[in-house]
């Protein structure tokens, strides 16, 4: 006599648990990769834009009213100040991208990104008549979250193991 296996609620739950157990680590790995390297992408993209006259003019109202960055224009001019910001963004991106080889350097870059995004988010309150720019600046809230996560992950990966 052969036995026939009939699916039970319990076997369905086991299949879901097995699928979830296998899927969760993959999703976390893919998500971590995308979070880190999309952060790098944004920093490179906007860092390179800082060399264009349109971008330099576009950030002028925010930078000129910033208690943290307004010193750039008297020191370097509008275009030069924009390019200094671009260099900082590219340097931060370069540090974050080396995570595989140097988690500590990546953690330093992510920490610098945290500071940078806090400064750019401050533009919402320091720029008079910020208007449409406020919506554009809100992306930095998500980028701040990415920088916080990448800093924590990289610091954790770079600490000595007992």
Buried (B, 14 or more C-beta within 10 A) or exposed (E): EEEEEEEEEEEEEEEEEEEEEEEEEEEEEEEBEEBBBEBBEBBBEBBBBBEBEEBBEBBBBBBBBBEBBBEBBEEBEBBEBBBBBBEBBBBBBBBBBBBEEBBBBBBBBBBBBBBBBEBBBBBBEBBEEBEEBEEBBEEBEBBBBBBBBBBEBBBEBBEEEE
